[in-house]
Amino acid sequence: TLSSSSAASDVYKRQILLRHIPGATPLADIGARTITEAMNARRFEPILRGKNRKDTGKLPTNSTINRDLIDSTLRPIMRYASRNLEAKVKDIPWSDLRLSEPRGVVIWFTDEQIDAWAEHMPHWHRPVLRFMLRYGVRLKEAFFDFDEAVHDSPAGMDIYTRDRKNGPHVVALLDEDAREMRARIGRARAFNVGRPASEQLTTPWFREMKDGSLRPIHWRGFQSASDLALDRAGINARPAHDARHHAGTMLLRLSKGDLASVKELLGHEAIQSTMRYAHTSRDDLRTALRHAYATPKADDDENPNENNGKKSA
């Protein structure tokens, strides 16, 4: 039987599953028809965001539905029940049930798109945006506790995000970003002096008020501001998710295909995961072919942000 009290790591996805397949349903009764009906119902369930779970007016993508109802929930549950609990489950044709997903989509933003995105955001959110576009951290990981996560030394500044399957993920800042981060953390610590813990800043992202005080930025506020800015700029994108894709794709291009570095940047355990984030474009493929077959070289000064697969609406 499915249970919302399962010791799964992703409780939210289990809640989605339980909304479409009752928790008292025996696993032996779940078959292709049950899963198909659940996935069809999920198609028309609007995406809710924010503290008050506001309806965004958007529907989940095929990738999201596959992840919520197959990859992260039902398939591993049924596999575990069959292999470890010797439970009787039906033979599910998972590949037939999965919804089609786009393949080979190049996701990165042009300089013009990034400028338009930032221009339509309040200025206090822009440093967070730059950080995410460069280092590819997940949304909540960007709002790290500077007293716990930052390791500063003469060799450079490293940020330890939350633990993952293969241990803590380390973000190694470039020198110019480390200088800015030290300045932000210094201001936050100076502001915290003499204030009760409930009023102290814990992340380096804050807004300066008219009276000179500092107010912390919450990840939900950043997400809402990004959604609004992208809509106003006419860019069809998911802020946190696509910023992570952008970081991986750009590092792959600028490092001329160094997948090991991209894997380290994004904190992946397996290189297969990196391949899903770090796409190459047809222009990159043509350039590689030119070099491989000694045809005229591409202009070395070509802007790697041009000919982007993502277009403004």
C-alpha positions as CSV (number, residue, x, y, z in Angstrom):
1,T,0.0,0.0,0.0
2,L,1.2,3.5,-0.8
3,S,1.7,5.7,2.3
4,S,2.3,9.4,2.7
5,S,4.5,8.6,5.8
6,S,7.0,6.7,3.6
7,A,10.6,7.5,4.4
8,A,11.2,8.8,0.9
9,S,13.5,11.8,0.5
10,D,11.1,13.7,-1.8
11,V,7.9,14.1,0.2
12,Y,6.5,16.6,-2.2
13,K,6.5,14.3,-5.1
14,R,4.9,11.5,-3.0
15,Q,2.2,14.0,-2.1
16,I,1.6,14.6,-5.8
17,L,1.4,10.8,-6.4
18,L,-1.0,10.3,-3.6
19,R,-3.3,13.0,-5.0
20,H,-3.8,10.9,-8.1
21,I,-3.5,7.3,-6.8
22,P,-5.2,6.8,-3.4
23,G,-2.9,5.8,-0.6
24,A,-4.9,2.7,0.2
25,T,-4.4,1.3,-3.3
26,P,-2.6,-2.1,-3.1
27,L,0.6,-2.1,-5.3
28,A,-0.6,-5.4,-6.9
29,D,-3.6,-3.5,-8.3
30,I,-1.6,-0.7,-10.0
31,G,-1.2,-1.3,-13.7
32,A,-0.7,0.6,-16.9
33,R,-4.2,1.9,-16.9
34,T,-4.0,3.3,-13.3
35,I,-0.8,5.1,-14.1
36,T,-2.0,6.5,-17.4
37,E,-5.1,7.9,-15.7
38,A,-3.0,9.5,-13.0
39,M,-0.7,11.0,-15.6
40,N,-3.6,12.4,-17.5
41,A,-5.0,14.0,-14.4
42,R,-1.6,15.5,-13.5
43,R,-1.6,17.1,-17.0
44,F,-4.4,19.5,-16.0
45,E,-3.3,20.2,-12.5
46,P,-2.0,23.8,-12.4
47,I,1.4,24.5,-11.0
48,L,1.2,26.2,-7.6
49,R,4.0,28.4,-6.2
50,G,4.8,30.6,-3.3
51,K,4.1,30.3,0.4
52,N,0.3,30.6,-0.2
53,R,0.5,28.1,-3.1
54,K,-0.7,30.6,-5.7
55,D,-2.0,29.2,-9.0
56,T,0.6,30.3,-11.7
57,G,-1.8,29.6,-14.6
58,K,0.8,27.2,-16.0
59,L,0.6,23.4,-16.5
60,P,3.4,20.9,-15.8
61,T,5.6,19.8,-18.7
62,N,5.8,16.2,-19.8
63,S,9.2,16.0,-18.1
64,T,7.7,17.1,-14.8
65,I,4.9,14.6,-15.1
66,N,7.3,11.8,-15.9
67,R,9.5,12.7,-12.9
68,D,6.6,13.2,-10.4
69,L,4.6,10.1,-11.2
70,I,7.2,7.6,-12.6
71,D,10.9,8.4,-12.1
72,S,11.0,9.7,-8.6
73,T,8.0,7.9,-7.1
74,L,6.1,5.0,-8.4
75,R,8.8,3.1,-10.3
76,P,11.3,3.0,-7.5
77,I,8.5,2.1,-5.0
78,M,7.3,-0.8,-7.1
79,R,10.9,-2.0,-7.8
80,Y,11.7,-1.9,-4.1
81,A,8.5,-3.8,-3.2
82,S,9.2,-6.5,-5.8
83,R,12.9,-7.0,-5.1
84,N,13.1,-6.4,-1.4
85,L,9.6,-7.2,0.0
86,E,8.8,-10.0,-2.5
87,A,5.5,-8.3,-3.2
88,K,3.5,-9.2,-6.3
89,V,3.4,-6.3,-8.7
90,K,2.3,-6.0,-12.3
91,D,4.8,-5.9,-15.1
92,I,4.6,-2.2,-16.1
93,P,5.6,-1.1,-19.6
94,W,7.3,2.1,-18.3
95,S,8.8,3.2,-21.6
96,D,5.3,3.0,-23.2
97,L,3.7,5.1,-20.4
98,R,6.3,7.9,-20.4
99,L,5.3,11.1,-22.0
100,S,7.5,12.4,-24.8
101,E,10.2,14.8,-23.8
102,P,12.2,17.2,-26.0
103,R,15.7,15.9,-26.8
104,G,18.8,17.8,-27.6
105,V,17.4,21.2,-26.7
106,V,20.1,23.8,-26.2
107,I,19.4,26.0,-23.2
108,W,21.4,29.1,-22.6
109,F,20.7,32.8,-22.6
110,T,22.2,35.4,-24.8
111,D,23.8,38.5,-23.3
112,E,20.8,40.5,-24.5
113,Q,18.3,38.1,-22.8
114,I,20.2,38.2,-19.6
115,D,20.3,42.0,-19.7
116,A,16.6,42.1,-20.3
117,W,15.9,39.6,-17.5
118,A,18.0,41.7,-15.1
119,E,16.5,45.0,-16.2
120,H,13.0,43.9,-15.3
121,M,14.0,42.7,-11.8
122,P,14.5,44.9,-8.7
123,H,18.2,45.7,-8.4
124,W,18.6,43.8,-5.1
125,H,17.8,40.5,-6.9
126,R,20.3,40.9,-9.7
127,P,23.4,39.7,-7.7
128,V,21.5,36.4,-7.0
129,L,20.7,36.1,-10.7
130,R,24.4,36.5,-11.7
131,F,25.5,34.0,-9.1
132,M,23.0,31.4,-10.4
133,L,23.8,31.9,-14.0
134,R,27.5,31.5,-13.5
135,Y,27.6,28.7,-10.9
136,G,24.5,26.7,-11.7
137,V,23.4,26.1,-8.1
138,R,19.8,25.0,-7.4
139,L,17.5,27.8,-6.1
140,K,17.6,27.0,-2.4
141,E,21.3,26.2,-2.5
142,A,21.9,29.8,-3.7
143,F,20.6,31.0,-0.4
144,F,23.3,29.4,1.7
145,D,24.0,30.2,5.4
146,F,27.3,32.2,5.2
147,D,28.4,31.2,8.7
148,E,28.1,27.5,8.0
149,A,28.7,27.1,4.2
150,V,31.5,29.6,3.4
151,H,35.1,28.5,3.7
152,D,37.4,31.4,3.0
153,S,41.1,31.1,2.8
154,P,44.1,32.8,1.1
155,A,43.7,30.1,-1.7
156,G,40.2,31.3,-2.4
157,M,36.6,31.1,-1.3
158,D,34.6,27.9,-1.5
159,I,30.8,27.5,-0.7
160,Y,29.6,24.2,0.6
161,T,26.0,23.6,-0.5
162,R,23.7,21.0,1.0
163,D,24.8,17.4,1.1
164,R,24.0,15.3,-1.9
165,K,24.3,11.6,-2.7
166,N,28.1,11.9,-3.2
167,G,28.8,14.3,-0.3
168,P,28.8,18.1,0.0
169,H,28.8,20.0,-3.2
170,V,31.6,22.7,-3.3
171,V,31.2,25.9,-5.4
172,A,34.7,27.4,-6.0
173,L,34.3,31.2,-6.6
174,L,36.3,33.2,-9.0
175,D,38.4,35.9,-7.4
176,E,36.2,38.7,-8.5
177,D,33.1,36.9,-7.1
178,A,34.9,36.1,-3.9
179,R,35.8,39.7,-3.4
180,E,32.1,40.7,-3.8
181,M,31.0,37.9,-1.6
182,R,33.4,38.9,1.2
183,A,32.0,42.5,1.0
184,R,28.4,41.3,1.2
185,I,29.1,38.9,4.1
186,G,31.0,41.7,5.9
187,R,28.1,44.1,5.6
188,A,25.7,41.4,6.8
189,R,27.8,40.6,9.9
190,A,28.2,44.3,10.7
191,F,24.4,44.6,10.5
192,N,23.9,41.6,12.8
193,V,26.0,43.0,15.7
194,G,23.7,43.7,18.7
195,R,20.6,42.4,17.0
196,P,18.6,39.4,18.2
197,A,19.0,36.1,16.3
198,S,15.5,36.5,14.8
199,E,16.5,39.7,13.1
200,Q,20.0,38.7,11.9
201,L,20.9,38.0,8.3
202,T,22.0,34.5,7.5
203,T,22.6,34.7,3.7
204,P,24.6,37.2,1.8
205,W,21.6,38.3,-0.2
206,F,19.8,41.3,1.1
207,R,18.0,44.6,0.3
208,E,19.1,47.9,1.6
209,M,16.1,50.0,2.9
210,K,15.8,53.8,2.9
211,D,16.8,54.0,6.6
212,G,20.0,52.1,5.9
213,S,18.8,48.8,7.4
214,L,19.2,45.5,5.6
215,R,16.3,43.2,4.8
216,P,17.0,39.5,3.8
217,I,15.9,38.3,0.4
218,H,14.0,35.0,0.4
219,W,14.3,32.4,-2.3
220,R,10.6,32.6,-3.0
221,G,10.8,36.3,-3.5
222,F,13.6,35.9,-6.0
223,Q,11.7,33.2,-7.9
224,S,8.6,35.4,-8.1
225,A,10.6,38.4,-9.2
226,S,12.3,36.2,-11.9
227,D,9.0,34.8,-13.2
228,L,7.6,38.4,-13.6
229,A,10.8,39.7,-15.1
230,L,11.0,36.9,-17.7
231,D,7.3,37.5,-18.7
232,R,7.9,41.2,-19.1
233,A,11.0,40.6,-21.1
234,G,9.2,38.2,-23.4
235,I,11.4,35.3,-22.6
236,N,9.9,31.8,-22.2
237,A,12.0,30.2,-19.5
238,R,12.0,28.6,-16.0
239,P,14.3,30.9,-13.9
240,A,16.1,28.5,-11.6
241,H,16.0,25.4,-13.8
242,D,17.1,27.1,-17.0
243,A,19.7,29.2,-15.2
244,R,21.3,25.9,-14.1
245,H,21.2,24.6,-17.6
246,H,22.7,27.9,-18.8
247,A,25.7,27.6,-16.4
248,G,26.4,24.0,-17.5
249,T,26.0,24.7,-21.2
250,M,28.2,27.9,-21.1
251,L,31.0,26.2,-19.2
252,L,30.9,23.3,-21.6
253,R,31.2,25.7,-24.6
254,L,33.8,28.0,-23.1
255,S,36.0,25.1,-21.8
256,K,35.7,23.5,-25.3
257,G,33.9,20.4,-24.1
258,D,35.4,19.8,-20.6
259,L,32.6,17.6,-19.3
260,A,34.6,16.8,-16.1
261,S,34.6,20.5,-15.1
262,V,30.9,20.8,-15.9
263,K,30.2,17.7,-13.8
264,E,32.1,19.3,-10.9
265,L,30.4,22.7,-11.3
266,L,26.9,21.1,-11.2
267,G,27.8,18.6,-8.4
268,H,26.7,15.5,-10.4
269,E,27.5,12.0,-9.2
270,A,27.4,10.5,-12.7
271,I,28.5,12.0,-16.0
272,Q,25.2,10.9,-17.5
273,S,23.5,13.5,-15.4
274,T,25.8,16.2,-16.7
275,M,24.9,15.4,-20.2
276,R,21.3,16.3,-19.6
277,Y,22.3,19.8,-18.5
278,A,25.3,20.6,-20.6
279,H,24.0,20.7,-24.2
280,T,26.0,21.6,-27.3
281,S,24.5,23.5,-30.2
282,R,24.6,22.9,-33.9
283,D,27.1,25.8,-34.2
284,D,29.4,23.9,-31.8
285,L,29.0,20.8,-33.9
286,R,29.9,22.6,-37.1
287,T,32.9,24.2,-35.5
288,A,34.1,20.8,-34.3
289,L,33.6,19.3,-37.8
290,R,35.6,22.2,-39.3
291,H,38.5,21.5,-37.1
292,A,38.3,17.7,-37.5
293,Y,38.3,17.9,-41.3
294,A,40.6,20.9,-41.6
295,T,38.0,23.1,-43.3
296,P,38.1,26.9,-42.7
297,K,38.0,27.7,-39.0
298,A,35.2,29.6,-37.3
299,D,35.9,33.1,-36.3
300,D,37.9,32.9,-33.0
301,D,36.1,36.0,-31.8
302,E,32.7,34.6,-32.3
303,N,30.4,35.3,-29.4
304,P,29.5,32.0,-27.8
305,N,26.2,33.5,-26.6
306,E,25.0,34.1,-30.2
307,N,22.7,31.8,-32.2
308,N,21.1,30.6,-29.0
309,G,18.4,27.9,-29.2
310,K,16.2,29.9,-26.7
311,K,14.4,32.7,-28.4
312,S,12.4,35.6,-27.0
313,A,8.7,35.2,-27.4
